[in-house]
Amino acid sequence: MKKERKITRILSFIFAAVLLVSLIGCASTGGSEKKEEKSGQTSEDGVTITLRLAHSNTENHLGNLLCVHFADLVKEKSGGRIEIDIYGNKQLGDDAEVIEQMVSGSLDMVMVSGIVFGNYSDLCTAWQFPFLYDDEDHFEQVSTSDEAKAIMDALTEVGIQGLANYTSYFRNVCSSGPVNSYEDCKDLKIRTAESEMLLDAWKAMGFAPTPMAYGEVYTGLQNGVVDATESDPVGLVNDGYGEVCKYVYETKHYPFIFLLAINPGIFQGLSEEDQEILRDAAQETVSYNIEQVKATTDEFIEKSKDQGVTFVTPTDEEIEHLQELAAPVIQKWCDKDSRIADYVEYARSTSKR
């Protein structure tokens, strides 16, 4: 009996040892596979890639809808091999923070307000010049041009690979007090983004620009720190600006631009086929973007009017005057880089104004 028990103990020990070795092997393999999926390395079954994309918009915001559409196209075009995980609503940080993460390589992709990228390159100011685009269709034509792509590719110099520019709605001067003509705009304290070019442009156009963080605009208008802000019909409704800005001077000076970008090192680490998939999906999303804006602009204008907002349309002469005032500022930035000048020249040459 003792001999049988001894044999049984030996067999149990051997079985346990074999099981332990198997578990260690499985754990090692599992960890390797997890790392491989995260980094998008090639496996025997093909390439599995998961890219993280961050933005600041809420779930129902146009910006998030664009990211979802882009992700769906990428998945479709890659046969499911490439997936885009979307982190919206500032889950990974605000615009400046997620750009920094992407540039450092700790985040794969971002879709962020184009003017914020101006902190990295003067080239990005080209997208936001006043009165550069006639309408949504003209923006699509300009933003998908060779001149636009030259700027996006040049951003690799500062650790950014641009894929596509998207637009929100065209913006207007939204004031807490009556604005019935350009004369009412002179020295109007208007909130702007913190951008040297925008501050120069608004000052040249006769306003008193005041840089202010986006989250402070509503209370700034309430408390009279600023008299006006530049916003679009969606902002009047969804951001509540229509509650404190009852007058809109429809300048349609520019649509606010978003840049979809990826870390250059990560992009270059992909195969040429996968790079093309990302580029194509990004560019195709521009058309979807334009469709969404055109389909919903009037809806938000009517909602704003229901809230008691009055819309005033400037005369052609007033718009031309604003363009003339802003022109020297645009020229100043064109002189900084020929690629900015080429972009502006293409936009002007295709304008119907």
TATALIN-V741190 format. One record per backbone hydrogen bond with DSSP energy under -1.0 kcal/mol. CO is the residue of the C=O (numbers start at 1). NH is the residue of the N-H. E is the energy in kcal/mol with one decimal. If there is no record, write none. Layout:
BEGIN
co=CO nh=NH e=E
co=CO nh=NH e=E
END
This chain:
BEGIN
co=1 nh=5 e=-2.9
co=2 nh=6 e=-2.5
co=3 nh=7 e=-2.2
co=4 nh=8 e=-2.5
co=5 nh=9 e=-2.8
co=6 nh=10 e=-2.3
co=7 nh=11 e=-2.7
co=8 nh=12 e=-2.4
co=9 nh=13 e=-2.4
co=10 nh=14 e=-2.5
co=11 nh=15 e=-2.4
co=12 nh=16 e=-2.6
co=13 nh=17 e=-2.4
co=14 nh=18 e=-2.5
co=15 nh=19 e=-2.4
co=16 nh=20 e=-2.6
co=17 nh=21 e=-2.4
co=18 nh=22 e=-2.1
co=19 nh=23 e=-2.4
co=20 nh=24 e=-2.4
co=21 nh=25 e=-2.2
co=22 nh=26 e=-2.5
co=23 nh=27 e=-2.7
co=24 nh=28 e=-2.4
co=25 nh=29 e=-2.4
co=26 nh=30 e=-3.1
co=27 nh=31 e=-2.4
co=28 nh=32 e=-1.9
co=29 nh=33 e=-2.4
co=30 nh=34 e=-2.2
co=31 nh=35 e=-2.2
co=32 nh=36 e=-2.3
co=33 nh=37 e=-2.4
co=34 nh=38 e=-2.0
co=35 nh=39 e=-2.2
co=36 nh=40 e=-1.2
co=36 nh=41 e=-1.7
co=43 nh=46 e=-1.9
co=46 nh=43 e=-2.1
co=49 nh=83 e=-2.6
co=51 nh=85 e=-2.8
co=52 nh=109 e=-2.6
co=53 nh=87 e=-3.2
co=54 nh=111 e=-1.9
co=55 nh=90 e=-1.5
co=57 nh=89 e=-2.2
co=58 nh=61 e=-1.2
co=61 nh=65 e=-2.0
co=62 nh=66 e=-2.2
co=63 nh=67 e=-1.6
co=64 nh=68 e=-2.5
co=65 nh=69 e=-2.3
co=66 nh=70 e=-2.6
co=67 nh=71 e=-2.6
co=68 nh=72 e=-2.4
co=69 nh=73 e=-2.2
co=70 nh=74 e=-2.4
co=71 nh=75 e=-2.3
co=72 nh=76 e=-2.3
co=73 nh=77 e=-3.1
co=74 nh=78 e=-1.9
co=75 nh=80 e=-2.9
co=76 nh=79 e=-1.1
co=78 nh=81 e=-1.1
co=81 nh=49 e=-2.5
co=83 nh=51 e=-2.7
co=85 nh=53 e=-3.2
co=87 nh=55 e=-2.1
co=88 nh=91 e=-1.5
co=94 nh=98 e=-2.5
co=95 nh=99 e=-2.0
co=96 nh=100 e=-1.8
co=97 nh=101 e=-2.0
co=98 nh=102 e=-2.3
co=99 nh=103 e=-2.9
co=100 nh=104 e=-2.0
co=101 nh=106 e=-1.6
co=101 nh=107 e=-1.2
co=108 nh=263 e=-2.3
co=109 nh=54 e=-2.0
co=110 nh=261 e=-2.7
co=112 nh=259 e=-2.9
co=113 nh=116 e=-1.3
co=115 nh=118 e=-1.2
co=116 nh=119 e=-1.7
co=117 nh=120 e=-2.3
co=117 nh=121 e=-1.6
co=121 nh=124 e=-1.3
co=122 nh=125 e=-1.8
co=123 nh=126 e=-1.5
co=125 nh=128 e=-1.3
co=135 nh=139 e=-2.2
co=136 nh=140 e=-2.3
co=137 nh=141 e=-2.0
co=138 nh=142 e=-2.5
co=139 nh=143 e=-3.3
co=140 nh=144 e=-1.1
co=142 nh=145 e=-1.4
co=145 nh=149 e=-2.1
co=146 nh=150 e=-2.1
co=147 nh=151 e=-1.3
co=148 nh=152 e=-2.1
co=149 nh=153 e=-2.6
co=150 nh=154 e=-1.7
co=152 nh=162 e=-1.7
co=153 nh=156 e=-1.4
co=154 nh=157 e=-1.8
co=155 nh=158 e=-1.9
co=155 nh=160 e=-1.8
co=156 nh=159 e=-1.5
co=161 nh=262 e=-2.4
co=164 nh=260 e=-2.8
co=166 nh=258 e=-2.7
co=171 nh=253 e=-1.1
co=172 nh=231 e=-1.8
co=173 nh=249 e=-3.0
co=174 nh=229 e=-2.5
co=175 nh=247 e=-1.9
co=182 nh=185 e=-1.9
co=185 nh=188 e=-2.3
co=188 nh=208 e=-2.7
co=189 nh=227 e=-2.2
co=189 nh=228 e=-2.2
co=190 nh=210 e=-2.9
co=192 nh=212 e=-1.7
co=193 nh=195 e=-1.9
co=195 nh=199 e=-2.5
co=196 nh=200 e=-2.4
co=197 nh=201 e=-2.6
co=198 nh=202 e=-2.7
co=199 nh=203 e=-1.9
co=200 nh=204 e=-2.3
co=201 nh=205 e=-1.6
co=202 nh=207 e=-2.3
co=203 nh=206 e=-1.6
co=206 nh=187 e=-3.8
co=208 nh=190 e=-1.0
co=210 nh=192 e=-1.6
co=213 nh=216 e=-1.8
co=214 nh=217 e=-1.3
co=216 nh=220 e=-2.0
co=217 nh=221 e=-2.3
co=218 nh=222 e=-2.2
co=219 nh=223 e=-2.6
co=220 nh=225 e=-1.7
co=220 nh=226 e=-1.5
co=227 nh=176 e=-2.6
co=228 nh=191 e=-2.5
co=229 nh=174 e=-3.2
co=231 nh=172 e=-3.3
co=232 nh=236 e=-1.7
co=233 nh=237 e=-1.1
co=234 nh=238 e=-3.0
co=235 nh=241 e=-1.6
co=236 nh=242 e=-2.3
co=240 nh=243 e=-1.9
co=241 nh=244 e=-1.1
co=241 nh=245 e=-2.5
co=246 nh=310 e=-2.8
co=247 nh=175 e=-3.2
co=248 nh=312 e=-3.3
co=249 nh=173 e=-2.0
co=249 nh=251 e=-2.6
co=253 nh=131 e=-3.5
co=254 nh=171 e=-2.4
co=256 nh=168 e=-2.4
co=257 nh=114 e=-3.9
co=258 nh=166 e=-2.8
co=259 nh=112 e=-1.8
co=260 nh=163 e=-3.1
co=260 nh=164 e=-1.2
co=261 nh=110 e=-2.1
co=262 nh=161 e=-2.0
co=263 nh=267 e=-2.4
co=264 nh=268 e=-2.9
co=265 nh=269 e=-1.2
co=267 nh=270 e=-1.4
co=271 nh=275 e=-2.5
co=272 nh=276 e=-2.1
co=273 nh=277 e=-1.7
co=274 nh=278 e=-2.1
co=275 nh=279 e=-2.4
co=276 nh=280 e=-2.9
co=277 nh=281 e=-2.4
co=278 nh=282 e=-2.3
co=279 nh=283 e=-2.5
co=280 nh=284 e=-2.7
co=281 nh=285 e=-1.5
co=283 nh=286 e=-1.0
co=284 nh=288 e=-1.2
co=285 nh=289 e=-2.5
co=286 nh=290 e=-2.4
co=287 nh=291 e=-2.2
co=288 nh=292 e=-2.2
co=289 nh=293 e=-2.2
co=290 nh=294 e=-2.6
co=291 nh=295 e=-1.9
co=292 nh=296 e=-1.1
co=293 nh=297 e=-1.6
co=296 nh=300 e=-1.8
co=297 nh=301 e=-2.0
co=298 nh=302 e=-2.4
co=299 nh=303 e=-1.8
co=300 nh=304 e=-2.0
co=301 nh=305 e=-2.3
co=302 nh=306 e=-2.0
co=304 nh=309 e=-1.9
co=305 nh=308 e=-1.7
co=310 nh=248 e=-2.9
co=312 nh=250 e=-2.7
co=315 nh=319 e=-2.0
co=316 nh=320 e=-2.5
co=317 nh=321 e=-2.0
co=318 nh=322 e=-2.2
co=319 nh=323 e=-2.4
co=320 nh=324 e=-2.2
co=321 nh=325 e=-2.1
co=322 nh=326 e=-2.0
co=323 nh=327 e=-1.5
co=326 nh=330 e=-1.9
co=327 nh=331 e=-2.5
co=328 nh=332 e=-2.0
co=329 nh=333 e=-1.6
co=330 nh=334 e=-2.1
co=331 nh=335 e=-2.2
co=337 nh=341 e=-1.8
co=338 nh=342 e=-2.5
co=339 nh=343 e=-1.7
co=340 nh=344 e=-2.4
co=341 nh=345 e=-2.6
co=342 nh=346 e=-2.2
co=343 nh=347 e=-2.2
co=344 nh=348 e=-2.6
co=345 nh=349 e=-2.4
co=346 nh=350 e=-1.3
END
